[in-house]
Amino acid sequence: MGEERRRDTRVSVPLAITYRFAGDPVTVWHSASAINISAGGVRLRCEQFFELGTRIELCNALDITPGYY
C-alpha cells in the first residue's frame, strides 16, 4: 500500500445520508450511505458517479434515543 496522505483521522460511521447537487433547490434528493467521516470530508457509497470537485449538499437524520451515553 502507498503512504497515507490524509491529514485528518477518518472514523467509520454508518449513516443514512441524502444528497443533492449544491445550489440547485429543485434537484431531487438521492440516497447514500456514509462509510467514514473526518474533519476534511465524508466518504459516501451511492449509485451516482461524481466528477472531482463536484459540490453536493448532504443531509442526515441521526437516530438518537434519549438517555445516558
Backbone hydrogen bonds in HBPLUS format (Angstrom, degrees):
<---DONOR---> <-ACCEPTOR-->    atom                        ^
c    i                          cat <-CA-CA->   ^        H-A-AA   ^      H-
h    n   atom  resd res      DA  || num        DHA   H-A  angle D-A-AA Bond
n    s   type  num  typ     dist DA aas  dist angle  dist       angle   num
A0011-VAL N   A0037-ILE O   2.91 MM  26  5.45 159.6  1.95 149.4 155.2     1
A0037-ILE N   A0011-VAL O   2.98 MM  26  5.45 152.2  2.05 140.5 147.5     2
A0013-VAL N   A0035-ILE O   3.35 MM  22  6.01 146.3  2.47 118.8 128.2     3
A0034-ALA N   A0015-LEU O   2.85 MM  19  5.10 167.2  1.87 151.9 156.0     4
A0017-ILE N   A0032-ALA O   2.95 MM  15  5.09 174.3  1.96 143.5 141.7     5
A0032-ALA N   A0017-ILE O   2.82 MM  15  5.09 143.4  1.96 158.2 153.3     6
A0018-THR N   A0059-CYS O   2.82 MM  41  5.21 161.8  1.85 156.5 161.7     7
A0059-CYS N   A0018-THR O   2.83 MM  41  5.21 141.4  1.98 158.6 161.0     8
A0019-TYR N   A0030-HIS O   2.88 MM  11  5.30 148.8  1.98 141.4 151.6     9
A0030-HIS N   A0019-TYR O   2.81 MM  11  5.30 162.8  1.84 152.7 158.3    10
A0020-ARG N   A0057-GLU O   3.08 MM  37  5.41 143.4  2.22 142.4 152.0    11
A0057-GLU N   A0020-ARG O   2.77 MM  37  5.41 162.7  1.80 159.4 165.5    12
A0022-ALA N   A0055-ARG O   3.05 MM  33  5.41 171.0  2.05 121.8 123.9    13
A0027-THR N   A0024-ASP O   3.07 MM   3  5.59 166.4  2.09 120.8 125.1    14
A0033-SER N   A0045-ARG O   2.98 MM  12  5.15 155.6  2.04 140.9 148.8    15
A0045-ARG N   A0033-SER O   2.76 MM  12  5.15 147.8  1.86 149.5 160.3    16
A0035-ILE N   A0043-ARG O   2.77 MM   8  5.51 176.4  1.78 162.4 162.9    17
A0043-ARG N   A0036-ASN O   2.90 MM   7  5.40 167.7  1.91 151.5 155.4    18
A0038-SER N   A0041-GLY O   2.81 MM   3  5.34 151.2  1.89 168.7 170.4    19
A0041-GLY N   A0038-SER O   3.36 MM   3  5.34 157.3  2.41  99.8 105.9    20
A0054-THR N   A0051-GLU O   3.03 MM   3  5.63 153.7  2.10 145.8 143.9    21
